Amino acid sequence: MTRYNSNPVGNNFVSQVHNSVDALHGAVSQALSHPTEQTIEQAENSMETAENALNETDPTRGNQGVDLAEQLLAEEKSRLGKLNKQ
């Protein structure tokens, strides 16, 4: 098991970010499979929540968990962007 940060408070923030990104992935997947105004709006709201969670972390820590969350967030932004172009 990889430990990203030994600071319990820092780990809590990382967990929150990952939970937000996981929720975002589900919302974007739902919007892609059933593109309605409601599912797209839910995905956009989830994107905002994930971005806010990421902004609450300290980017200067160089935390691998935060770096991974940033990558996953970028992937979900791309997926949502494709949906918005349709």
Secondary structure, DSSP 8 states (H G I E B T S, - for coil): ---S-S-HHHHHHHHHHHHHHHHHHHHHHHHHHS--HHHHHHHHHHHHHHHHHHHTS-GGG--HHHHHHHHHHHHHHHHHHHHHH-
